[in-house]
């Protein structure tokens, strides 16, 4: 049995060069860090609309979040308001083998401004393929402009004690844009 370990920059570089971890696009000089790879913010966001419903009923198998998709043009910015929660997407596509998982961490420099990235569901399953939806919130007091293409979060890789038998092929597999919660599918299965 192998031991589970967080990969160092040396091992991340090796796994990427061997094609075991795939990140596209990827610039080693700009993105490789000592224990992870910085990922950039994509240009598509899902904004949650205020609805006439008093609450979200998770037992409603037909529930679908009411969102609006916003695409920011090249060179543009997205204004994240205080107490706002939006879904974003990574610029990069990620592919993981069946013996590596990853954790999504926010950047300290953004956290110090009140931007939270992935306070929940911050792991990427073995076998994942696609862009990553980012859960983004502003807990600060002022609106903050965020720029598509900026380094926004860090992906930290961890080897598993052994390859998984069931690679991830769930409801978000292969996503290309930010995807709202599909929890209602849990009640249909």
N, C-alpha and C positions, 0 to 999 in steps of 0.2 A: 504494500500500500504506500502510495506517495504521500508526502506531507503538503498541506495547503499552504501557499505562500503568496504574498503580494509581489508582483514583478517589479524589478528595478529597471531603470532606463536601459541598461545593458541587455536585459532579457526581453524587454518590450521591443527594442530595436531588432533583436535576433528573431523574435516571433513574427514581426512585420516583414522582415526580409525573407523569411521562410514561407510567407503567405499563410501562416496559421491565424494571425490576426490581420484583418483587412480594414483599412480606413481610407476612404476615398472622398474628396481629395485629402492629401496629407503632405505637410511640409515639415520634415524632421527638425530642421533648424529652429523653426518658429514654435512648433507644437510639442515636441518631446521634452518632458520634465523629468526630474529625478525618479519619481514613482508614478508617473502617469502621462497622459497625452491631453493637452488642452484641445477642446472642441470649440468650434465657432458657432455663433448664433445664425440661424437661417433667416430668411426674410418673410416667412409666413407665420401669422399668429391667429389663434382662435380666441375671440373675446366673448365672454359670457354675457348674455342679455338679461336684463331684469324682466321677469315674467309676471303674469297675473297669479301664478300659483304661490301659495303661502310657504311651501317647503318642497324639497325634493323627496319624492316617495320612491325609495329603492325597491319596494315590493311591487311597483307597477312595471310589469314586464314590457310595456310599450314606452317606457320613459326614454327620451332622448334629450340630452342637454340642448338648450336653445343658444346657439352660438353664431357669431358672424366671423367670416374669414377675412383677414386683412393682409394684403401683400404689400410690402414696403419696397418701393423702387430702389434700384442701385444708388447708393449714396444717401439714401433717406434715413430717417430715424423713427423709432417707435416710442411714444411717450407712455410710460408706465406710471399711473397715478397712485397716490397713497391708498392702501387697503385694496388695491386691485389685484386680481388673480387672472392670469392668462396662460394659455398654452403656446409654447414656441416649438421650434424644431431645430435640430442641429443641421449645419451645412453639410456635414459628413455622413456618408453611409458607413455603417459598422457591420462587420461580420465576425462572429466568434465561433471557435470550434467547440466540441462537446466536452472539453476539459478545462475551459477558462470561463470565468464570469467577470463582470466588471461592476464597479460602483461609480455613480455620478456624484461628484462633489462640486459645490459652488466655489467660485473664486473668492478668496478673502477680501480682495480689493472691492468687489461688488457687495459682499456681505456687509462691509463697513459703511456702505451707503444705504443699507436697508433692503437690498435685493436678495431674496431667497430663491434658490434654485433647488428643486427636488427635496423638499422636506420629508416627503414620503415616497415610496416606490422608487428608491434611488439605486436599484440594482438592475443589471442587464444579464439575462439568463444565458447559459451556454447554448449555442446554436442560434443565437439571435442573428437576424439579418434585416437591415433597414436603417432609416434615420431614427433618431431618438426624440420622442416628444419630451419637452422640458416643461415642468410645472414652475411657473415664475410668479413671484409675488413681490410687492413693494410694501414693506412694513415701516418704511420711513415716513417722514412728515411732509416731504416735498415730491412733486413729480420728477421723474428721472428719464432722460432720453437714453435709450439703448440702441445700439447700431448693429444691424445685420452685418455679419462678417467679423465682428469683434470676438476675441477669445472670451468665452462666456462660462465655461465649466471645464472640469477635468475628469477624465475617465481613468480610473485606477483598476488595474487588472489583477486578478487573483486566480492561481491555479487551484484546481479541485483535487481532493484526495484520490479520485479516480474519475474517468470519463462518465458522464451521465448516460443513463439508458434511454431517457426521454428528453431529447433536445426540445427547446422551445419552438412550438408551432401554434401559439395561441392567437387570440383575437387581434393582436397588434403586429403580428409578424409581417415584415416586408413593407411597413408603412413608409410613405414618401413625404407626408405632410403631418402637421400636428393632428392628433386624433383624440376626440372627446372620449369620455368614459363609455365603455361598452358593458358596464356592469349588468345592464338589463338582460344581456345574453346569459348570465349566470342562472337566471330564473327560467329560461327557456330550455335549458339542457336537461 
